Amino acid sequence: MRRIFLIVLDSVGIGAMPDAHLYGDEGSNTVKAAASSPFFSMPNMKKLGLFNIDGMDWAQSEAAPAGAFGRLAERSRGKDTTTGHWEIAGLVSQDPMPTFPDGFPEELLLELKKKTGRDILCNRPYSGTEVIKDYGEEHMRTGALIVYTSADSVLQIAAHESVISVEELYQICETARKLCAGPYGVGRVIARPFEGAHPFRRTSRRHDYSLTPPSDTILDVLSQAGLETRAVGKIFDIFAGKGIASFVRTASNAEGMDRTLSCMRDSFDGLCFTNLVDYDMLYGHRNDIDGYAKALTAFDERLPEFLELLGPEDILMITADHGCDPSTPSTDHSREYIPLVMAGASLKPGSKIGTRSTFADIGATILDYFGLPVSTDGTSFLAEISRA
């Protein structure tokens, strides 16, 4: 039984990339910002080598790391969730997905109004919590859709569950996904249901509608080779289901960890790909340093559970997809290196892969581990970390 468990700690970047200034992210360092909190504690990740990674010299390193480790740069043009995950899975995006800093064009919104029969509010870049604060009551009175974006390639639609049912909101977002093509082809259309009275609160029934990857990723390659591909969290949505055999959506990091641990107790050959989104959604975008630190600490406290369930031919890979520094004035994603910390009996303790030029090296290494040709972007580093 040969398995890889790939866990993405959403937005847990480890320092600005050399081109971060082009994205307004110079000086960003998400983990360092979280480490400034008294609630930050990651001794188990430290033992595996997190603080031995290039650029982590602001923290105390481990004398004899038990894992393999390194950092990876993003080759794609972007800093969003879809682009980051696609690159991890072996697909480098040469062209950035479109963003709409001034709101969406009127012709797109007119089509959305026509298809849904509802007016539209906002149409500006906005914080997800602030937009329901500012437009929620008007939405309640009129039934109009709250449409907004961010610095990322997203079209988001917020609606109160008592005004527009979750099922109808999903249908509206499916309609918007079909309209968002060509020059309007945003990476994700996101349903953002909320509830309660002012102050309103977002619910866990968010749903993402992503573009379909334009070419095969490692998920397709593994599936075609007869290996299982399991998805936990929003992975299924990010890849629009392409190449994924089974999936489960989750409402929190805790549930995502539980579901991944359940998967580890199963017998199968292949990949379990997990996204833990709370770091980004609940803390990074809200500039909540203490909340971010507590979430990282909570993962670290449960890390021994993952290590105990690793079989003799299993590999645990822990990484990220971009940054979202909670200490900067911006509430958007940041262009950062991502960490990669790995554990498994087949790996040489203390193996250092240095700084890699693309996230896609993760996907290439996964294919290599299963004895498959690397037919995606990226270069395998398996030989550098393997005992064999």
N, C-alpha and C positions, 0 to 999 in steps of 0.2 A: 504493500500500500504506500503509494508515493503521493504526497499532498503538499500544496503551498497555501498558506493562509496570509493573504495580503491585506493589511489593515491601513486605511488612509485616515489619519487624524486630520480632519478637514481644516485647512488654513494654518497648520502648525509649522510655519516657516522658521528658518534659523539664520536669517540675515540677508540684507539687500544684495541683489545681484549687481554686477558692474553696470548694467544698463538701467538700473532702477530709477535713475533721475529722469529718464524718458517717460516714465509712468507716474512721476510725482511721488516716488517712494524712497528717495534717497534717505539712508539711515534707518530704515525699518528693520526690526528684528523681533519677531513675534514671541519666540520662546524667551529671549532675554527680557522683554517687557513683562511677561508673565512671572519670570523669576524674581522680579522686583517686589512681588507680593509676599507677605508673610505666610500665605497659604500654599505656596509652591513647594512641592517636595517630590522628587523623582529618583529615589535611590535605586530602584530596580532597573530603570532605563540607564542610569549612570553605570551600573554594573555591566550592562551589555555593551556600553561604549558610546552612549549619546554625547557625552562631553569630551570625547576624544576625537570627534569629527572636526575637520578643518573649519576654522573660524569660530570655534566654540571655546577659545582660550580665555574668555571672560569667566568661565566656571572651572571648578576643580575637576581634573580628569581622573579616570580610573587607572590604577597602576597596572592591572592585569585584566583587561576587559574580557568578559565571557562570550561576547558575540562578535559579529562582523559589522562594519559600519562605514559610512561615508556620506557625502552630500552630492546632490545633483542639481544642475542648472536647467532652466527651461529653454529649449530651443525654439518652441513655438512663439508666435507673436501674440501675447496675451497674458492674463493673470487670473483667469476665471476658472471655475470648477470644471466645466466641460472640457476646456482646452487642456487643463492639467491632467485630468483622468485619462483623456484620450492619449496624451503623450506617454503617460505611465504604461498604458496598454499597447504602445508601439506605433502610435499615429501622430506624427509631428504636423501641426497645422501651419502651413506656410503663410497663409493670409489671415489677418485678424478677423474675428467675427465682428459684425457691425455693432456700434454703440450709438446711442441717441442722447447726447448731453443736453440737447434743447427740446427733448420730447419727440414723440413719433409724428411722422408726416400726417397731414390732415386726410390725405387720400386713403391711408391705411385705416385710420380711425373711422372714417365714413363707412368703409366696408365692414368693419367690426360692428358698428351701430346697426347697419342694415341687416347683418346676419343674426344679431342677437336681439334686436328690438329695444335696446337699452342705450341711454345716453352715457357719456363718459365724463368723469371728474379727474382733475389733477393733470395728468399727462406731463409729468416732470420727473427728473431724478429726485428721489426722496428716500429717507429712512423708512423702513417697513413699519416700525412702531410709531413714528411721527405721522406718517401719512394717514393712519386710521384715527389718530388723535385729531388731526386737522380736518379730515374729510368724512369721518365716520358718521357724524350726525346728519350731514347733508345726504349721504348715501342712504341712511335709514329713512329719511323723508321722501326721497325721490326714486330709490331703487337703481340709480345710476351706478355703473361700474367704476371702481377706483382703479385707474390704470396708471402705472408708474414704472420707472426704470431705475438704474443706478449707473455707476461707472462701468459695470460689466455689461456683457451682451445679453440682456434679459428684458422681457416684457412681463410685468407682474400685474395680476388682477386680484384685488382684495374685495371681499364681499362678506357681509354679516350673514351668519348661517340662518337667522330667522327671516332674512329678506330674500336671499338667494340660497337655496339648498346647496349642500356640498356637491351633490350629483349634478345639479344644473351648472354650478361653477366649473366643474370638471368639463362638462360639455362645451361651455363657453371657451375654456382654455384650449380644448381640442380644435375648436373653430379658429381661434387666434393662431394656433400652431400651423394650421393649413394656410392661413393668410400670410404668415411671417416666412416668406420664401424669397429667394433672389436677393435683392438689395436690403430686404427687411428680414433676412434670415438670421435672427438672433439665436444664440446658443440654446437658450431655454425660455419657454413660456412657463410661468409659475403661478399656480393657484394658491391664493393666500386667504383662507377663510379666517374670520374672527368672530368673537362672541361677546356677550355682556353688554353693559351700559358704560357710558363714558366715565372713567377711562376704559376703553375697549382692550381686549387681550386676544392675541393670535392663538389659534388652536393648533393641535398637532396634525391636522388633516391636510397640511400642505401637500401639493403634488406638482412635480416637475415634468414638463413635456420638452424633451430635448430633440435637437436635430439627430437624424440617423447618421452615424459615422460614415463618411464618404468612401471608405475602403475598409478592408478587414483589419481587425485588431487581434491581439493574442487570444481573445475570447473566441473568435471565429476559428482560429487555427487549432486551439485546443479542442473545441467541439468537433471539428472535422476529423481530428485524430482519435475520436472516441473517448476523450477524457471529459469528466464532469466539470461544468462551470456553474458555480453557485454564487449568488449575489445577496448581500445583506445591506440594508439601508437603502440609500438612493442610487445605488450602482445601476440597478435595472433602468431607472429613469434617465440617468446620464448617458447610457449607451442605447437608449430607446429599445431595449430588449435584445439588441443584435448580439448573437453569439452566446446568450445566457440561457442555460437549461432550466434553472429553478431560481426562485428569488423570494425574499421576504422583505417587506418595508418595515421600518421601525419608527418609534415615536421619540426615542431618546438615545443618548450614548449608552446608558445602562442596558436598555433593551438590545441595542446593537451588539454589545459585548456578550450578553446572555445568548443571543441567537448564534453568534460565532462560536461560542463554547459548545453549544448544542451540536453545531456542525462538526466540531472537532471530535465529538464522541461518536459520530457516524463512521461507517466504513465506506470509503470511496477513493478513487484515484482522480486527481485533478486540482482545480483551483477554487478556493473560497475567497471572494473579493468583497471586502467590507468597507463601508464609509461610516465614520462617526462624525456627525455634522454639528453637534452642539457647540464645539469650540468656535466655529465660524458664525453660526446662526444666532446663538444666544449671547455670546460674549465678545467676539471680535468686532462684529458690526455695531455693537452697542458700547464699545470702548470700556468694557468691564474687565479691568485687569484682575481683580480678585476672583471674579467668577471664572475667568479663563484659567487662572492658576489652580483653583479648586477642581476644575474639570480635568486638568492634566494630572493632578495628584490622584484623583479618583481612578483614572486609567492605570496609573503606575501601581496603585494598591492592588489592582486586580491582575496585573501582568503575571504574577506567579501562577495563577490559574491556567493561563494560556501555555506557559512553559511546561507545566506538569502534564498537560494533555498531548504534547508533541510526541509523535511516534518516532521510531528510529530513522525513517526516511522523510520526515516532515521538515519543512522550513517555515518559520514565522518571519514575515517581513513587515516592518512598521515604518510608514512614510507619511507624506503629506502631499498636497496638490498645489499650494501657493501659500502666501502669508495673509494675515489680517491683523496687523499690529494694533493692539488695543490702547497703546500709549500715544499714538499720533493723533493729530487733529482730524485726520481722515477717518471715516467709518467704512471705507471700501477695502477691497483686497489689496495686498501689496506684492510687488514683484520680488520674490525672495528665493533663495536656495531652499531645497527641501532636504530633510534628513532621511537617512535610511539606516535602520538598525535591524539586524537579523540574528536569529537564533535557530539552532538545530544541531543534532548530533553529527551531521555530515559536514559541518562548517568548522574551519580552523578558528579557534578563539583568538581574538585580537586581530583578525584580518581587516586590513584597512584598504578601501577601494579609492580613497582620495576624493577628488572633485571630478565628477563625471560631467560631460558636456550636454547630456540630455536625459530627461526623465525616462526616455524610452529604453535606456539600458536595463531598467527593472524588467520590463516586458521581455526583452531579449534574453535575459538571464533565466527567466521563468521557462521560456521555450527550450532553452538549452538544457535546463534541468530535467525536462521531460523527454530529452533526446530528439527534439524536433528542430528542423532547420529554422534559422532566424530569418523569416520572410517579411518581417515588419521593420520599422526604423529601430535603431539602437544597436549596441554592441554588448555582448554578454561579458560579464565579469566573473562567471562561475569558476573559472580556473584559479582566480585570485583568492577565492574564499573557501574552496572545497578542500577537504582533507585528502581526497583521492588524487 
